[in-house]
Amino acid sequence: MSVVRTKKMRSLHLLMIAILVISLAFIPNHIEKADAATSIAPLQSVVTYNGANYLLINSKVYKMETTGQATLLLSDVDTFVGSDDAAVALKKDGTVWALAKDGQYVGKPTGAISTFTQLAIADVSNIWVNDMSVRYLKKDGTLFASGFNTGGSLGVGNTNYWIGYIAPVIDASYGQLQNVVDFFQLGNAISYVRTKDKLYAYGDNVRGLLGNTSVAVNGQTVTPVQVLGLPDLTGKTVKLTDASETIVAQIGTETYYWGRDPFSASYATNQTTAKKTTLAVGELNSYSVSYIDPVKYASNKDMSTAREQFHFDSLMSGALYNFGVTIANFKDPVALPGTSPYTATPVSRLTNVVKYVPVGEYSIALKTDKSLWYVRDADVQKINGPTGEIYNVKDIVTAPLQFQSKRFSQEVYSSGSTTSYMWRALSYQLPMWILKDNGDLWANAFSMNSGEVKIPVTGVQSLVQGGYSMYAQTDTGDVYDVSYIYKYSNPTNNYKSVKITGLDTVQVVLETPILTQTLDKFNNHILSVDYGSSTDITTREYSVDGGTTWLAYTAPVTLTGQTTVSFKARSGAAGGMYSALLESTVVNDPIIIAAGYPRIVDAGNGNVSVESGTTHPDVNIEIQIDGGSWQTYTGPVVLPAGGHSMETRVTNLSGDVLGSDAKAVNGPTPAPTATPIPTVAPTPTATPMPTVAPTVAPTVAPTATPIPTVTPTATPVPTVAPTATPQPTIDPGWGSPIGSEDISFTVLGGGFSSQFNGLLLDTVTIGTTNQYQVINSVTNSVIEDSRGTGAGWNYSLRITDFVSDPVIDNSLGTSNLVVKMPSTALSVDVTDTTTLVGQDMKLSLNGTYVFNSEPVVLAKAEAFQGMGQYQLPMSYMLRIPDKVEVVSAGSGSAYQAGAKTGLRVGTYRSQFTFTLASGI
């Protein structure tokens, strides 16, 4: 016996709309329009390379000609750095360019260079130049190097003197060092690389400057060693300075040092790991003098050092301190050639200092009241200038002297019969520029205090030093060369005031973008950015990873998932110009409802519950029974007997529906009552009752004196009603039957059927912002086997592909294109059956099945099982594909049968064939 049912599936509708219309909950925000303007482009950097000066301004590199004319060499530049031996530019697109000739970009070529050459590296975020060494930090956190490799300080795994290619900086295992964020260089022989959380060192371990005891003092390493004794650097600012043979590290608010210990007696102890100091040591500067052995020098001019003396200055918590050997003792002939007194404890010389610059044997300090002071050991004097005009000082800047051959002078000291020679570094008596609030510019003239001179440039706003040169920019954007020109015969008042021509100093300034935040109904943040309407804007970009990746902004950005993002936005103009960054941290806490939820769970016998699929606190779960009012769902409900329609929905706090489910549910099913078959009672056979004869009582003769005899009258004895005697059990082997009769009853076979309660497939809208591209429907079938044969059964389903009604053929402009989705787009999740009547057993084939052209068996009863009525729960999920297959098209259409095309709007239909078959 086989029962086959065919039922049309409910139509699935796909609607295409241009904009997804959803409810939005607005977050109040003040909106302003961003726009563009122009301003003066600041002078960014100056590089003195191979005897010529190069300027970076307005993202352009210019070469300074001797005539004061600027020649444009390179545009769209982000960073330009260099030395007398190398000049390298990082463009805004991450490429690197160098002033080069014949492929040599490090070292001095012959003649002036006016051509940039692109180097073989890309995606670079920062560059550094130190003498003839170049480092390149890529955006992925890897570091590369080229050039001079003293002591293996490039960190490329060898000690080759020269690396003429761009090589990766390695880690301790000779793999590539990762997560690099910064780089520092100390001279030519030692380099420091900072990763996210650690500081590493390469090169020569002079005085323990590598900060790691695994390398012997004065040894070297070509692989990185971690500087020991430092805290975790994550999230901390790190600044390194060096003075003579000491490194000072300012890490957050703490100070550490290593190398030669300036706080030990005679500056003689080596500190081979980082040591924390309680002193708030800022930038440490030193001034030293070398004393030459008099005997060796007198005999053959041997300048071997017999002794060095060191003097230190440091800014600590707003006060200028010095320690070491005092300047007075530097020139004390009595102390020669012995050891001059060394004071390891810093001594405060001047308070309320905001900046100081060492200019040789003395320092110049700028105080908070904008006054200028001269400090030489305990000799502290206010600088007023020759005419009393040194006040309201804005900044002080120094630059080194250009001519190396004129840096030293020999001084001879005698003490009795002993003669010593001191070589004083004249370069320490540096030129210094003094910028006042009113834009006036002054400079010193090596007279220590009273010889300041005024440079004839007014309206100066900033000073930029590069190499031996100094440039000033005025409030009108003009740039002047105000460098010092050293003349050995006359080292005073030799300052330029040459105006530079040919510079483009007008830049477009794009206003900072404005952010507006709204919420969709799922509590996802929608980020809308107003970049302004300026015609200068050529790019509009945003980033959700803190600026690591930039994406083109074309529409509001919707965040999805539980996440916290660092949102940034910027606009760009021609020439690599960008606006200031819009920055915001956005915490996205959406309402996430699992696929296939909410759903109504029918536990049978009228017991019904709701599974919402979300734990978010900002939702309401409601139910509606038989079309009544919506009520808040608080827990499982028990329905009365009979059939019922039940709906559930999940809403946000504004009442927007986020998901729903509907189901037909039966109340408790009464237990079936057996109808009795009437039985005809047989006619009973009368059993004769025995007759009891009455007994007459005898007369007793008296023994007393006789009385005359009287003839007695007989007294009748009453008749007693006989008592029924039970019939004895008859032994079937005893006696002979006197008759027989056949008695029978009939069992009638019941129904064999199934009922499918249908699918509810909602309309789906095509759109990239849809949170889910699936449709879910929870339903059930009721299977009844009341035949009483015990033959068993199986219940299966076969479906066809989802074929569309004719849709628009945009190649013909007609509506005769037919497409289809494969049957594999549908799957079903089968769970335990519920017994309504009969044997209590589980007959479903639990699991998730994807449909194809073959039938899928959903439930099965073995022989002598499944006799009764059972409910089979099923959850169907339709996954909407982004492409469909062409079934047919009109004549001349661009579409061919079997080809794939994008998901088309329209109604799609499939045929569901359920089969309930007897037997197994």
Residue pairs with C-beta under 8 A, 6 or more apart in sequence:
1 752
1 787
1 918
2 915
2 916
2 917
2 918
3 752
3 753
3 754
3 915
3 916
3 917
3 918
4 913
4 914
4 915
4 916
5 754
5 756
5 913
5 914
5 915
5 916
6 911
6 912
6 913
6 914
7 756
7 758
7 912
7 913
7 914
8 909
8 911
8 912
9 759
9 761
9 799
9 909
9 910
9 911
9 912
10 758
10 759
10 760
10 761
11 761
11 907
11 908
11 909
12 761
12 764
12 775
12 802
12 878
12 907
12 908
12 909
13 763
13 764
13 906
13 907
14 763
14 764
14 765
14 766
14 880
14 903
14 904
14 905
14 906
14 907
14 908
15 763
15 764
15 765
15 766
15 905
16 765
16 766
16 904
16 905
17 765
17 766
17 767
20 765
20 767
20 769
20 770
22 520
22 521
23 520
23 521
23 654
23 656
24 518
24 519
24 520
24 521
24 526
25 518
25 519
25 520
25 521
25 654
26 518
26 519
27 516
27 517
27 518
27 519
29 515
29 516
29 517
31 514
31 516
31 530
32 514
32 530
33 514
33 530
33 532
33 533
34 510
34 511
34 512
34 513
34 514
34 530
34 531
34 532
34 534
34 571
34 579
35 511
35 532
35 533
35 534
36 508
36 509
36 510
36 511
36 532
36 534
36 535
36 536
36 537
36 573
37 508
37 509
37 511
38 506
38 507
38 508
38 509
39 506
39 507
39 509
40 473
40 475
40 476
40 477
40 505
40 506
40 507
41 57
41 58
41 59
41 477
41 504
41 505
41 506
41 507
42 57
42 462
42 473
43 55
43 56
43 57
43 462
43 464
43 471
43 473
43 479
44 56
44 57
44 80
44 464
45 55
45 56
45 79
45 80
45 81
45 464
45 466
46 53
46 54
46 55
46 56
46 464
46 465
46 466
46 467
46 469
46 471
47 53
47 54
47 56
47 80
47 81
47 82
47 83
47 87
47 466
47 467
48 54
48 82
48 83
48 84
48 466
48 467
48 468
48 469
49 82
49 83
49 84
49 85
49 86
49 87
49 99
49 113
49 467
50 84
50 85
50 87
50 99
50 108
50 109
50 112
50 113
51 84
51 112
52 63
52 64
52 112
52 113
53 63
53 64
53 466
53 467
53 469
53 481
54 61
54 62
54 63
54 64
54 73
54 80
54 82
54 87
54 99
55 61
55 62
55 64
55 70
55 471
55 479
55 500
55 503
56 77
56 79
56 80
56 89
57 479
57 503
57 504
57 505
58 503
58 504
58 505
58 506
58 507
58 575
59 75
59 76
59 77
59 78
59 92
59 575
59 576
59 577
60 72
60 74
60 75
60 77
60 504
60 575
61 72
61 73
61 74
61 75
61 77
61 80
61 89
61 116
62 70
62 71
62 72
62 73
62 502
62 503
63 70
63 71
63 73
63 112
63 114
64 70
64 481
64 500
65 71
68 481
68 498
68 499
68 500
68 501
69 500
69 501
69 502
70 500
70 501
70 502
70 503
71 114
71 502
72 502
72 504
73 99
73 114
73 115
73 116
74 89
74 91
74 97
74 116
75 575
75 576
76 91
76 92
76 93
76 575
76 576
77 89
77 90
77 91
77 92
77 576
78 90
78 91
78 92
78 576
79 89
79 90
79 126
79 127
80 87
80 88
80 89
80 90
81 87
81 88
81 127
81 128
81 129
82 88
82 99
82 129
83 129
83 130
83 131
83 132
83 467
84 108
84 131
84 467
85 106
85 107
85 108
85 131
85 132
86 98
86 105
86 106
86 107
86 129
86 131
86 132
86 133
86 134
86 147
87 98
87 99
87 113
87 129
88 96
88 97
88 98
88 99
88 105
88 119
88 127
88 129
88 134
89 96
89 97
89 98
89 116
90 96
90 124
90 126
90 127
91 97
91 576
92 576
93 576
94 122
94 123
94 124
94 125
94 139
95 118
95 119
95 121
95 122
95 124
96 118
96 119
96 121
96 122
96 124
96 127
96 136
97 116
97 117
97 118
97 119
98 105
98 106
98 116
98 117
98 119
98 134
99 105
99 113
99 115
99 116
99 117
100 109
100 113
100 115
100 116
100 117
101 109
101 110
101 111
101 113
101 115
102 109
103 117
105 117
105 119
105 134
106 132
106 133
106 134
106 146
106 147
106 148
107 132
119 166
120 165
120 166
121 136
121 138
121 144
121 166
123 138
123 139
123 140
124 136
124 137
124 138
124 139
125 137
125 138
125 139
126 136
126 137
126 183
127 134
127 135
127 136
127 137
128 134
128 135
128 183
128 185
129 135
130 185
130 188
131 148
131 188
132 147
132 148
133 145
133 146
133 147
133 148
133 149
133 153
133 154
133 185
133 188
133 191
134 145
134 146
134 147
135 143
135 144
135 145
135 169
135 183
135 185
135 191
136 143
136 144
136 145
136 146
136 166
137 143
137 180
137 181
137 183
138 144
139 548
141 178
141 179
141 180
141 181
142 168
142 169
142 176
142 177
142 178
142 180
143 155
143 168
143 169
143 177
143 180
143 183
143 193
144 166
144 167
144 168
144 169
145 154
145 155
145 156
145 163
145 166
145 167
145 169
146 154
146 163
146 164
146 165
146 166
146 167
147 154
147 162
147 163
148 154
148 161
148 162
148 188
149 156
149 158
149 159
149 160
149 161
149 162
149 163
150 161
150 188
150 189
150 203
150 204
151 159
151 189
151 190
151 203
151 204
151 220
152 158
152 159
152 202
152 203
152 220
152 221
152 222
153 185
153 188
153 189
153 190
153 191
153 202
153 203
153 204
154 163
154 167
154 169
154 191
154 202
155 169
155 170
155 177
155 191
155 193
155 202
155 203
155 222
155 223
155 224
156 163
156 167
156 168
156 169
156 170
156 222
157 170
157 174
157 222
157 223
158 222
159 220
159 222
168 176
168 177
169 176
169 177
169 180
169 193
170 176
170 177
170 223
170 224
171 177
171 178
171 223
171 224
172 223
172 224
172 225
174 223
177 193
177 195
177 200
177 224
178 195
179 195
179 196
180 193
180 194
180 195
181 194
181 195
181 196
182 193
182 194
182 238
183 191
183 192
183 193
183 194
184 191
184 192
184 193
184 194
184 240
185 191
185 192
186 192
186 209
186 240
186 242
186 247
187 242
189 203
189 204
189 206
190 201
190 202
190 203
190 204
190 206
190 209
190 210
191 201
191 202
191 203
192 199
192 200
192 201
192 227
192 240
193 199
193 200
193 201
193 202
193 224
194 200
194 233
194 238
195 233
196 233
196 234
197 232
197 233
197 234
198 226
198 227
198 230
198 232
198 233
199 211
199 226
199 227
199 230
199 233
199 238
199 249
200 224
200 225
200 226
200 227
201 209
201 210
201 211
201 212
201 224
201 225
201 226
201 227
202 210
202 221
202 222
202 223
202 224
202 225
203 210
203 220
203 221
204 210
204 218
204 219
204 220
205 212
205 215
205 216
205 217
205 218
205 219
205 220
205 221
206 217
206 218
206 245
206 259
207 217
207 218
207 245
207 259
207 260
207 270
208 217
208 258
208 259
208 260
208 270
208 271
208 272
208 273
209 245
209 247
209 258
209 259
210 221
210 225
210 227
211 225
211 227
211 228
211 229
211 230
211 247
211 258
211 259
211 272
211 273
211 274
212 225
212 226
212 227
212 228
212 272
212 273
213 228
213 272
213 273
214 225
215 221
215 225
217 270
217 272
227 258
227 273
227 274
228 273
228 274
229 256
229 258
229 273
229 274
229 275
229 276
230 249
230 251
230 256
230 274
231 251
231 254
233 251
236 251
236 252
237 250
237 251
237 252
238 249
238 250
238 251
239 249
239 250
240 247
240 248
240 249
240 250
241 247
241 248
241 250
241 283
241 284
242 248
242 259
242 284
243 262
243 284
243 285
243 286
243 312
244 260
244 286
244 288
244 310
245 259
245 260
246 257
246 258
246 259
246 260
246 261
246 262
246 284
246 286
247 257
247 258
247 259
248 255
248 256
248 257
248 281
248 283
248 284
249 255
249 256
249 257
249 274
250 281
250 282
254 276
255 276
255 277
255 279
255 280
255 281
256 274
256 275
256 276
256 277
257 263
257 271
257 274
257 275
257 277
257 281
257 284
258 271
258 272
258 273
258 274
258 275
259 270
259 271
260 267
260 269
260 270
260 271
261 267
261 269
261 270
261 271
261 275
262 284
262 286
262 310
262 312
262 323
262 324
262 344
263 277
263 279
263 323
263 344
263 345
264 271
264 344
265 342
265 344
266 339
266 342
267 310
267 324
267 342
267 344
279 316
279 346
280 316
280 317
281 314
281 316
282 314
282 315
282 316
283 314
283 315
284 312
284 313
284 314
285 312
285 313
285 314
285 358
285 363
286 310
286 311
286 312
286 313
286 324
287 310
287 311
287 312
287 313
287 327
287 358
287 360
287 361
287 428
288 308
288 309
288 310
288 311
288 425
289 308
289 309
289 330
289 422
289 423
289 424
289 425
290 305
290 307
290 308
290 422
290 423
291 305
291 306
291 307
291 308
291 309
291 336
291 337
291 420
291 421
291 422
292 302
292 303
292 304
292 305
292 306
292 420
292 421
292 422
292 423
293 302
293 304
293 305
293 306
294 306
294 337
294 418
294 419
294 420
294 421
296 302
296 304
297 303
297 421
298 419
303 423
306 337
306 420
307 337
307 339
309 324
309 325
309 329
309 330
309 340
310 324
310 325
310 342
311 322
311 324
311 325
311 326
311 327
311 330
311 361
312 322
312 323
312 324
312 346
313 320
313 321
313 322
313 356
313 358
313 363
313 375
314 320
314 321
314 322
314 346
315 321
315 353
315 355
315 356
316 346
318 351
318 352
318 353
318 354
318 368
319 348
319 349
319 350
319 351
319 352
319 353
320 348
320 349
320 350
320 351
320 353
320 356
320 363
320 365
320 375
321 346
321 347
321 348
321 349
322 346
322 347
322 349
322 363
322 375
322 377
323 343
323 344
323 345
323 346
323 347
324 342
324 343
324 344
325 340
325 341
325 342
325 343
326 341
326 343
326 377
327 361
327 362
327 376
327 377
328 377
329 335
329 340
329 341
330 340
330 361
330 422
331 411
331 413
331 422
332 340
333 413
333 414
333 415
333 420
334 415
335 341
336 413
336 415
336 418
336 420
337 418
337 420
349 375
349 377
349 378
349 380
350 365
350 367
350 373
350 375
350 380
352 367
352 368
352 369
353 365
353 366
353 367
353 368
354 366
354 367
354 368
355 365
355 366
355 395
355 396
356 363
356 364
356 365
356 366
356 375
357 363
357 364
357 396
357 397
357 398
357 430
357 432
358 398
358 428
358 430
359 398
359 428
359 429
359 430
359 432
359 444
360 425
360 426
360 428
360 429
360 430
361 376
361 428
361 429
362 374
362 375
362 376
362 379
362 448
363 374
363 375
363 376
364 372
364 373
364 374
364 375
364 383
364 396
364 432
364 444
365 372
365 373
365 375
366 372
366 373
366 393
366 395
366 396
367 373
370 391
370 392
370 393
370 394
370 437
371 382
371 383
371 391
371 393
372 382
372 383
372 390
372 391
372 393
372 396
372 434
373 380
373 381
373 382
373 383
374 380
374 381
374 382
374 383
374 448
374 449
381 449
383 390
383 449
383 452
384 390
384 391
385 442
385 450
385 452
386 450
386 451
386 452
389 436
389 440
389 442
389 454
390 434
390 436
390 442
390 452
391 436
392 436
392 437
392 438
393 434
393 435
393 436
393 437
394 435
394 436
394 437
395 434
395 435
395 463
396 432
396 433
396 434
396 435
397 432
397 433
397 435
397 463
397 465
397 470
398 430
398 431
398 432
398 433
398 465
399 430
399 431
399 465
399 467
399 468
399 469
399 470
399 483
399 484
400 427
400 430
400 467
400 468
401 407
401 426
401 427
401 430
401 431
401 468
401 484
401 486
402 468
402 486
403 486
403 488
406 426
406 486
406 488
407 425
407 426
407 427
408 423
408 424
408 425
408 426
409 423
409 424
409 426
410 421
410 422
410 423
411 421
411 422
411 423
411 424
412 419
412 420
412 421
412 422
413 419
413 420
413 421
413 422
414 420
429 446
431 443
431 444
431 446
431 470
431 484
431 495
432 443
432 444
433 441
433 442
433 443
433 455
433 463
433 470
433 472
433 482
434 441
434 442
434 443
434 444
434 452
435 441
435 442
435 460
435 462
435 463
435 472
436 442
439 458
439 459
439 460
439 461
439 474
439 475
440 454
440 458
440 460
441 454
441 455
441 457
441 458
441 460
441 463
441 472
441 482
442 452
442 453
442 454
442 455
443 452
443 453
443 455
443 482
443 484
443 493
443 495
444 451
444 452
444 453
445 451
445 452
445 453
445 491
445 492
445 493
446 491
446 492
447 492
451 492
453 492
453 493
453 495
455 472
455 482
455 495
455 497
456 497
457 472
457 474
457 480
457 482
457 497
458 474
459 474
459 475
459 476
460 472
460 473
460 474
460 480
461 473
461 474
461 475
462 472
462 473
463 470
463 471
463 472
463 482
464 470
464 471
464 473
465 471
468 483
468 484
469 481
469 483
470 481
470 482
470 483
470 484
471 479
471 480
471 481
471 482
471 483
471 500
472 479
472 480
472 482
473 479
473 480
474 480
477 505
477 506
478 499
478 500
478 505
479 499
479 500
479 503
479 505
480 496
480 497
480 498
480 499
480 500
481 496
481 497
481 498
481 500
482 495
482 496
482 497
483 495
483 496
484 494
484 495
484 496
485 494
485 495
485 496
486 494
487 494
507 577
508 536
508 573
508 574
508 575
508 577
509 579
510 532
510 534
510 536
510 537
510 570
510 571
510 572
510 573
510 577
510 578
510 579
510 580
511 532
511 579
511 580
512 579
512 580
512 581
512 582
513 529
513 530
513 531
513 532
513 540
513 569
513 570
513 571
513 579
513 582
514 529
514 530
514 582
515 527
515 528
515 529
515 530
515 567
515 569
515 582
515 584
516 527
516 528
516 529
516 530
517 525
517 526
517 527
517 528
517 586
518 525
518 526
518 528
519 525
519 526
520 526
520 558
521 652
521 654
521 656
521 658
522 590
522 591
522 592
522 652
522 658
522 771
523 589
523 590
523 591
523 616
523 618
523 652
524 558
524 559
524 560
524 588
524 590
524 771
525 558
525 559
525 586
525 588
526 556
526 557
526 558
526 559
527 542
527 556
527 557
527 558
527 559
527 567
527 586
528 556
528 557
529 540
529 542
529 553
529 556
529 557
529 569
529 582
531 537
531 540
531 553
531 569
531 571
531 579
532 571
534 571
536 573
536 574
537 571
537 572
537 573
538 572
538 573
538 574
539 552
539 571
539 572
540 552
540 553
540 569
540 571
540 572
541 550
541 551
541 552
541 553
541 569
541 570
541 571
541 572
542 550
542 551
542 553
542 557
542 567
542 568
542 569
542 570
543 549
543 550
543 551
543 566
543 567
543 568
543 569
544 551
544 557
544 559
544 565
544 566
544 567
545 565
545 566
546 566
546 568
547 566
547 568
547 581
550 570
553 569
557 567
558 769
559 565
559 586
559 588
559 590
560 588
560 590
560 771
561 588
561 590
561 592
562 588
562 589
562 590
562 592
563 588
564 585
564 586
564 587
564 588
565 585
565 586
565 588
566 583
566 585
567 582
567 583
567 584
567 585
567 586
568 581
568 582
568 583
568 584
569 581
569 582
570 578
570 579
570 580
570 581
570 582
571 578
571 579
572 578
572 579
589 616
590 616
591 614
591 616
591 618
591 619
591 652
591 658
592 614
592 616
593 612
593 613
593 614
593 650
593 658
593 659
594 613
594 614
595 613
595 772
595 774
595 776
595 877
596 613
596 774
596 776
596 778
596 829
596 875
596 877
597 611
597 612
597 613
597 614
597 650
597 659
597 661
597 776
598 610
598 611
598 612
598 613
598 621
598 648
598 649
598 650
598 659
598 660
598 661
599 610
599 611
599 613
599 648
599 661
599 776
599 778
599 875
600 608
600 609
600 610
600 646
600 648
600 661
600 662
600 663
600 665
600 778
601 608
601 609
601 610
601 611
601 873
602 608
602 663
602 665
602 780
602 834
602 871
602 873
603 609
603 636
603 834
604 834
604 835
604 836
604 871
605 668
605 669
605 834
605 836
606 638
606 639
606 640
606 641
606 665
606 666
606 667
606 668
607 636
607 637
607 638
608 636
608 637
608 638
608 639
608 646
608 665
609 635
609 636
609 637
610 621
610 623
610 633
610 648
610 661
612 619
612 621
612 650
613 650
613 659
614 650
618 652
618 653
619 650
619 651
619 652
619 653
619 658
620 632
620 650
620 651
620 652
620 653
621 632
621 633
621 648
621 649
621 650
622 630
622 631
622 632
622 633
622 648
622 649
622 650
622 651
623 630
623 631
623 633
623 637
623 646
623 647
623 648
624 630
624 631
624 646
624 647
624 648
624 649
625 637
625 639
625 644
625 645
625 646
626 644
626 645
626 646
627 645
630 649
633 648
639 646
639 665
639 666
639 667
639 668
640 667
640 668
641 667
641 668
641 669
641 670
642 666
642 667
643 664
643 665
643 666
643 667
644 664
644 665
644 666
644 667
645 662
645 663
645 664
645 665
646 662
646 663
646 664
646 665
647 660
647 661
647 662
647 663
648 660
648 661
648 662
649 657
649 658
649 659
649 660
649 661
650 657
650 658
650 659
650 660
651 657
651 658
652 658
661 778
662 760
663 757
663 778
663 779
663 780
664 757
666 836
666 871
669 836
669 837
669 869
671 837
672 837
677 745
677 746
679 743
682 741
687 727
689 722
689 724
690 722
692 719
692 720
692 722
694 717
694 719
695 717
696 714
696 717
697 715
697 717
699 712
747 788
749 786
749 787
749 788
749 789
750 784
750 786
750 787
750 788
751 784
751 786
751 787
752 784
752 785
752 786
752 787
752 793
752 916
752 918
753 783
753 784
753 916
754 781
754 782
754 783
754 784
754 795
754 914
754 916
755 781
755 782
756 779
756 781
756 912
756 914
757 779
757 780
757 781
757 782
758 779
759 777
759 779
759 876
760 777
760 779
761 775
761 777
761 878
762 775
764 770
764 773
764 775
764 880
766 903
766 905
773 879
773 880
773 882
774 877
774 878
774 879
774 880
775 877
775 878
775 880
776 875
776 876
776 877
776 878
777 875
777 876
777 878
778 873
778 874
778 875
778 876
779 874
779 875
779 876
780 871
780 872
780 873
780 874
781 795
781 858
781 871
781 872
781 874
781 914
782 836
782 869
782 870
782 871
782 872
783 793
783 795
783 843
783 859
783 866
783 869
783 870
783 872
783 916
784 868
784 869
784 870
785 793
785 861
785 866
785 867
785 868
786 867
786 868
786 869
787 867
787 918
788 867
789 918
790 863
790 864
790 865
790 867
791 863
791 918
791 919
791 920
792 860
792 861
792 862
792 863
792 864
792 865
792 866
792 918
792 919
792 920
793 860
793 861
793 866
793 916
793 917
793 918
793 919
793 920
794 857
794 859
794 860
794 861
794 916
794 917
794 920
795 857
795 858
795 859
795 860
795 872
795 914
795 915
795 916
795 917
796 855
796 856
796 857
796 858
796 914
796 915
796 917
797 828
797 851
797 855
797 856
797 858
797 912
797 913
797 914
797 915
798 851
798 853
798 854
798 855
798 856
798 912
798 913
798 915
799 823
799 826
799 851
799 910
799 911
799 912
799 913
800 823
800 910
800 911
801 820
801 821
801 822
801 823
801 910
802 820
802 821
802 822
802 823
802 825
802 826
802 908
802 909
802 910
803 818
803 819
803 820
803 887
803 908
803 909
803 910
804 818
804 819
804 820
804 884
804 887
804 904
804 906
804 907
804 908
804 909
805 818
805 906
805 907
805 908
805 909
806 815
806 816
806 817
806 818
806 906
807 815
807 817
807 818
807 819
807 904
807 905
807 906
808 814
808 815
808 817
808 904
809 815
809 816
809 817
809 889
809 890
809 893
809 895
811 893
811 894
811 895
812 890
812 892
812 893
812 894
814 890
816 888
816 889
816 890
817 886
817 888
817 889
817 890
817 893
817 895
817 904
818 886
818 887
818 888
818 889
819 884
819 885
819 886
819 887
819 901
819 904
819 906
820 884
820 885
820 887
820 908
821 880
821 881
821 884
821 885
821 908
822 881
822 885
823 851
823 852
823 853
823 910
824 850
824 851
824 852
825 878
825 879
825 880
825 881
826 850
826 851
826 876
826 877
826 878
826 879
826 910
827 848
827 849
827 850
827 851
827 876
827 877
827 879
828 848
828 849
828 851
828 856
828 858
828 874
828 875
828 876
828 877
829 847
829 848
829 874
829 875
829 876
829 877
830 844
830 845
830 846
830 847
830 848
830 849
830 858
830 859
830 872
830 873
830 874
831 844
831 846
831 873
831 874
831 875
832 842
832 844
832 846
832 873
833 841
833 842
833 843
833 844
833 859
833 870
833 871
833 872
833 873
834 870
834 871
834 873
835 841
835 868
835 869
835 870
836 868
836 869
836 870
836 871
837 868
837 869
838 866
838 867
838 868
838 869
838 870
839 865
839 866
839 867
839 868
841 865
841 866
843 859
843 860
843 861
843 865
843 866
843 870
843 872
844 858
844 859
844 872
844 873
845 857
845 858
845 859
845 860
849 856
849 858
855 913
855 915
858 872
858 874
859 870
859 872
860 920
861 867
861 920
862 920
863 920
880 903
881 903
882 902
882 903
883 900
883 901
883 902
883 903
884 900
884 901
884 902
884 903
884 904
885 898
885 899
885 900
885 901
886 895
886 896
886 897
886 898
886 899
886 900
886 901
887 897
888 897
889 895
889 896
889 897
895 901
